[in-house]
Amino acid sequence: MFKLILLALIIAAASWWWIRKTVNTPVEHGSAEKVIAIEPGTGTQAIINRLSEAGIVQNPMALKIYLYATGRGGRLKAGDYRFDSPISALEAIGKIERGDVTFERVTIPEGFNRFEIAERLADETRKATTKEFLRLMNDPSLVASIDPRARNLEGYLFPDTYNYTSATTPEELIRAMVNRFNEVLTSEWRARAIETRLSIHDIVTLASLVEEEARVPDERPKVASVFMNRLKIDMPLASDPTFIYAAILENDYDGNPNQPRHRRRDSFYNTYIYSGLPPGPIASPGRASLEAALYPAQTDYLYFVVSGTEGRHKFSRTAAEHELAVNEYRQQQRRQNGGR
């Protein structure tokens, strides 16, 4: 009897040694680039099976016994996971225990309008179609408390990099972008908007124009000052991106800003025809453009025109100065084009 008990103990010890060695030995697998999704409510056995099917766990029975014996099987968390290769079964389980989930990322550049954002989200996240994302963006309820005049979420989808998982919904992505805008628009900036006597709607609209016009960071406050100076004297803002946006709204933009019909389009967004700010933002301004709209430079400039290939502008106080700057720019363009 003693020998049988001893033999059983030896077998048990050897088995436990083998199980521990098996679950702690790193293995090569071909799923390192794959995302393994663990849905809420998935049981331990189902998780082990999924890891086994992916080649991450080569001996599922050994892992099951180990987790049962150590009581670790009930602490596994749902989420999306990636597993390096090589990796041991126990390292993989540890990752799931910690909830060390893998996030996908999507980046929205500054100056994208809602149509471009919807297309980017649809292409990269595959959460919904461009049309479905636009439908969500056409609901202004998320910003009703800060901008009762908003017709949609244009301007409030803050340009940034956003994390998401397989469980993230399209609605959650849109809400995250609006929430990020609300974080950036601090209480100090909201108070500053009141000082300027402009509404949040107007500040975001102005910032969107600055975002589209300024290509060099240090020029943003000056560009904002030109627009503010024009607003004060009821002078049309004459901003090309506004008639481009009007054409986009009509699904008529052909990529050519020099197309005469775009500049002549009878739209309240066309700031060559109508004075004042356009009805709403034309793009998503970044932090620097919002700051420029809130704190424009103190200048008496009324004009600006591109002055070189780096995107810098020549700022002018009078129409005569501006005409000279325009002529200089045209001559520069002709030289670059070989005199044509």
For each residue, the residues with C-beta under 8 A, 3 or more apart:
1: 4 5
2: 5 6
3: 6 7
4: 1 7 8
5: 1 2 8 9
6: 2 3 9 10
7: 3 4 10 11
8: 4 5 11 12
9: 5 6 12 13
10: 6 7 13 14
11: 7 8 14 15
12: 8 9 15 16
13: 9 10 16 17
14: 10 11 17 18
15: 11 12 18 19
16: 12 13 19 20 69
17: 13 14 20 21
18: 14 15 21 22 62
19: 15 16 22 23 62 65 66
20: 16 17 23 24 66
21: 17 18 24 25
22: 18 19 25 59 62 63 89
23: 19 20 59 62 63 66 88 89 90
24: 20 21 88 89 90
25: 21 22 88
26: 86 87 88 91
27: 55 56 58 85 86 87 88 89
28: 85 86
29: 32 54 55 56 83 85 86 87
30: 55 85
31: 34 36 54 55 56 83 85
32: 29 82 83 84 85
33: 82
34: 31 54 82
35: 80 81 82 102 104 166
36: 31 50 51 54 56 80 81 82 83
37: 79 80 81 166 167
38: 42 47 50 76 77 78 79 80 81 96
39: 42 78 167
40: 78
41: 78
42: 38 39 46 47 50 76 78
43: 46 47
44: 47 48 64 67 73 74 76
45: 48 49 64
46: 42 43 49 50
47: 38 42 43 44 50 51 76 96
48: 44 45 51 52 57 60 63 64 67
49: 45 46 52 53 60
50: 36 38 42 46 47 53 54
51: 36 47 48 54 56 57 60 63 83 89 92
52: 48 49 55 56 57 58 60
53: 49 50
54: 29 31 34 36 50 51 83
55: 27 29 30 31 52 58
56: 27 29 31 36 51 52 83 87 89 92
57: 48 51 52 60 63 89 92
58: 27 52 55 89
59: 22 23 62 63 89
60: 48 49 51 52 57 63 64
61: 64 65
62: 18 19 22 23 59 65 66 89
63: 22 23 48 51 57 59 60 66 67 89 90 93
64: 44 45 48 60 61 67 68 73
65: 19 61 62 68 69
66: 19 20 23 62 63 69 70 72 90
67: 44 48 63 64 70 71 72 73 93
68: 64 65 71 73
69: 16 65 66
70: 66 67
71: 67 68 74
72: 66 67 75 93 97
73: 44 64 67 68 76
74: 44 71
75: 72 97
76: 38 42 44 47 73 93 96 97
77: 38 96 97 98 99 101
78: 38 39 40 41 42 167
79: 37 38 96 99 101 102 165 167
80: 35 36 37 38 101 102 103 104 165 166 167
81: 35 36 37 38 95 96 100 101 102
82: 32 33 34 35 36 102
83: 29 31 32 36 51 54 56 87 92 95
84: 32 87
85: 27 28 29 30 31 32
86: 26 27 28 29
87: 26 27 29 56 83 84 91 92
88: 23 24 25 26 27 91 92
89: 22 23 24 27 51 56 57 58 59 62 63 92 93
90: 23 24 63 66 93 94
91: 26 87 88 94 95
92: 51 56 57 83 87 88 89 95 96
93: 63 67 72 76 89 90 96 97
94: 90 91 97 98
95: 81 83 91 92 98 100
96: 38 47 76 77 79 81 92 93 99 100
97: 72 75 76 77 93 94
98: 77 94 95
99: 77 79 96
100: 81 95 96
101: 77 79 80 81 165
102: 35 79 80 81 82 165
103: 80 163 164 165
104: 35 80 125 163 164 165
105: 161 162 163 164
106: 120 121 124 125 161 162 164 173
107: 160 161 162
108: 112 117 120 157 158 159 160 161 162 177 284
109: 112 159
110: 159 211 284 285 286 289
111: 159 211 212 283 284 285 286
112: 108 109 116 117 120 157 159 283 284
113: 116 117 154 245 248 282 283 284
114: 117 118 134 137 152 153 154 157 284
115: 118 119 130 134 248
116: 112 113 119 120
117: 108 112 113 114 120 121 133 137 157 177 284
118: 114 115 121 122 130 131 133 134 137
119: 115 116 122 123 130
120: 106 108 112 116 117 123 124
121: 106 117 118 124 125 127 128 130 133 170 173
122: 118 119 125 126 127 128 129 130 132 133
123: 119 120 126
124: 106 120 121
125: 104 106 121 122 128 164 168 170 173
126: 122 123
127: 121 122 133 164 168 169 170 173
128: 121 122 125 132 133 136 170
129: 122 132 133
130: 115 118 119 121 122 133 134
131: 118 134 135
132: 122 128 129 135 136 170
133: 117 118 121 122 127 128 129 130 136 137 170 174
134: 114 115 118 130 131 137 138
135: 131 132 138 139
136: 128 132 133 139 170 171 174
137: 114 117 118 133 134 152 153 154 157 174
138: 134 135 152 153
139: 135 136 142 152 153
140: 143 144 147 150 151 152 153
141: 144
142: 139 153 156 174 175 178
143: 140 146 147 150 153 156 178 181
144: 140 141 147 148 150
145:
146: 143 182 185 200
147: 140 143 144 150 156 199 200 201 204
148: 144
149: 199 201 280
150: 140 143 144 147 153 154 156 201 280
151: 140 154 279 280
152: 114 137 138 139 140 280
153: 114 137 138 139 140 142 143 150 156 157 174 177 178
154: 113 114 137 150 151 157 208 280 281 282 283 284
155: 204 205 207 208 280 281 282 283 284 285
156: 142 143 147 150 153 177 178 181 204 281 284
157: 108 112 114 117 137 153 154 174 177 178 181 284
158: 108 177 178 180 181 184 284 286
159: 108 109 110 111 112 284 285 286
160: 107 108 177 180
161: 105 106 107 108
162: 105 106 107 108 173 176 177 180
163: 103 104 105
164: 103 104 105 106 125 127 168 172 173
165: 79 80 101 102 103 104 168
166: 35 37 80
167: 37 39 78 79 80
168: 125 127 164 165 172 173
169: 127 172 173
170: 121 125 127 128 132 133 136 173 174
171: 136 174 175
172: 164 168 169 175 176
173: 106 121 125 127 162 164 168 169 170 176 177
174: 133 136 137 142 153 157 170 171 177 178
175: 142 171 172 178 179
176: 162 172 173 179 180
177: 108 117 153 156 157 158 160 162 173 174 180 181
178: 142 143 153 156 157 158 174 175 181 182
179: 175 176 182 183
180: 158 160 162 176 177 183 184
181: 143 156 157 158 177 178 184 185
182: 146 178 179 185
183: 179 180 186
184: 158 180 181 287 290
185: 146 181 182 189 190 200 290
186: 183 189 190
187: 190 191
188: 191 192
189: 185 186 192 193 290 291 294
190: 185 186 187 193 194 200
191: 187 188 194 195
192: 188 189 195 196 294 295
193: 189 190 196 198 199 200 203 294
194: 190 191 197
195: 191 192
196: 192 193 203 294
197: 194
198: 193 202 203 206
199: 147 149 193 202 203
200: 146 147 185 190 193 203 204
201: 147 149 150 204 205 280
202: 198 199 205 206 277
203: 193 196 198 199 200 206 207 290 293 294
204: 147 155 156 200 201 207 208 281 285 290 293
205: 155 201 202 208 209 277 278 280 281 282
206: 198 202 203 209 210 224 227 228 277 293
207: 155 203 204 210 211 224 281 285 289 290 292 293
208: 154 155 204 205 211 212 281 282 283 284 285 289
209: 205 206 212 213 223 227 237 239 241 242 277 278 282
210: 206 207 213 214 220 223 224 227 285 289 292 293
211: 110 111 207 208 214 283 284 285 286 289
212: 111 208 209 239 241 282 283
213: 209 210 223 239 240 241 304
214: 210 211 217 219 220 223 289 292 313
215: 219 310 311 312
216: 219 310 311 312 313
217: 214 220 288
218: 221
219: 214 215 216 222 223 312 313
220: 210 214 217 223 224 288 289 291 292
221: 218 224 225 292 295 296 297
222: 219 225 226 296 297 299 301 304 313 315
223: 209 210 213 214 219 220 226 227 292 304 313
224: 206 207 210 220 221 227 228 292 293 296 297
225: 221 222 228 229 296 297 298 299 301
226: 222 223 229 230 299 301 302 303 304 315
227: 206 209 210 223 224 230 231 237 239 296
228: 206 224 225 231 232 296
229: 225 226 232 233 235 299 300 301 302
230: 226 227 233 235 236 237 238 302
231: 227 228 234 235 237 276 277
232: 228 229
233: 229 230
234: 231 275 276
235: 229 230 231 275 302
236: 230 271 272 273 274 275
237: 209 227 230 231 242 271 275 276 277
238: 230 271 272
239: 209 212 213 227 242 271
240: 213 243 244 257
241: 209 212 213 244 245 282 283
242: 209 237 239 245 246 269 270 271 272 278 282
243: 240 246 247 262 263 265 267 269 270 271 272
244: 240 241 247 248 253 257 262
245: 113 241 242 248 249 269 278 282 283
246: 242 243 249 250 262 265 267 269 270
247: 243 244 250 252 253 254 262 265
248: 113 115 244 245 251 252 253
249: 245 246 267 269
250: 246 247 253 265 267
251: 248
252: 247 248 261 262
253: 244 247 248 250 262
254: 247 259
255:
256: 259 262
257: 240 244 262
258:
259: 254 256 262 263
260: 263 264
261: 252 264 265
262: 243 244 246 247 252 253 256 257 259 265
263: 243 259 260 270 272
264: 260 261 273
265: 243 246 247 250 261 262 270 273
266: 270 273
267: 243 246 249 250 270 273
268: 274 278 279
269: 242 243 245 246 249 278 279 282
270: 242 243 246 263 265 266 267 273 274 278
271: 236 237 238 239 242 243 274 275 276 277 278
272: 236 238 242 243 263
273: 236 264 265 266 267 270
274: 236 268 270 271 278
275: 234 235 236 237 271
276: 231 234 237 271
277: 202 205 206 209 231 237 271
278: 205 209 242 245 268 269 270 271 274 282
279: 151 268 269
280: 149 150 151 152 154 155 201 205
281: 154 155 156 204 205 207 208 284 285
282: 113 154 155 205 208 209 212 241 242 245 269 278
283: 111 112 113 154 155 208 211 212 241 245
284: 108 110 111 112 113 114 117 154 155 156 157 158 159 208 211 281
285: 110 111 155 159 204 207 208 210 211 281 289 290 293
286: 110 111 158 159 211 289 290
287: 184 290 291
288: 217 220 291 292
289: 110 207 208 210 211 214 220 285 286 292 293
290: 184 185 189 203 204 207 285 286 287 293 294
291: 189 220 287 288 294 295
292: 207 210 214 220 221 223 224 288 289 295 296
293: 203 204 206 207 210 224 285 289 290 296
294: 189 192 193 196 203 290 291
295: 192 221 291 292
296: 221 222 224 225 227 228 292 293
297: 221 222 224 225
298: 225
299: 222 225 226 229 315
300: 229 317
301: 222 225 226 229 304 315 316 317
302: 226 229 230 235 316 317 318 322
303: 226 315 316 317 318 319 321 322 325
304: 213 222 223 226 301 313 314 315 316
305: 313 314 316 322 325 326 329
306: 311 312 313 314 329
307: 312 313 314 325 328 329
308: 311 312 332
309: 336
310: 215 216
311: 215 216 306 308
312: 215 216 219 306 307 308
313: 214 216 219 222 223 304 305 306 307
314: 304 305 306 307 325 328 329
315: 222 226 299 301 303 304
316: 301 302 303 304 305 321 322 324 325
317: 300 301 302 303 321
318: 302 303 321 322
319: 303 322 323
320: 323 324
321: 303 316 317 318 324 325
322: 302 303 305 316 318 319 325 326
323: 319 320 326 327
324: 316 320 321 327 328
325: 303 305 307 314 316 321 322 328 329
326: 305 322 323 329 330
327: 323 324 330 331
328: 307 314 324 325 331 332
329: 305 306 307 314 325 326 332 333
330: 326 327 333 334
331: 327 328 334 335
332: 308 328 329 335 336
333: 329 330 336 337
334: 330 331 337 339 340
335: 331 332 338 339
336: 309 332 333
337: 333 334 340
338: 335
339: 334 335
340: 334 337
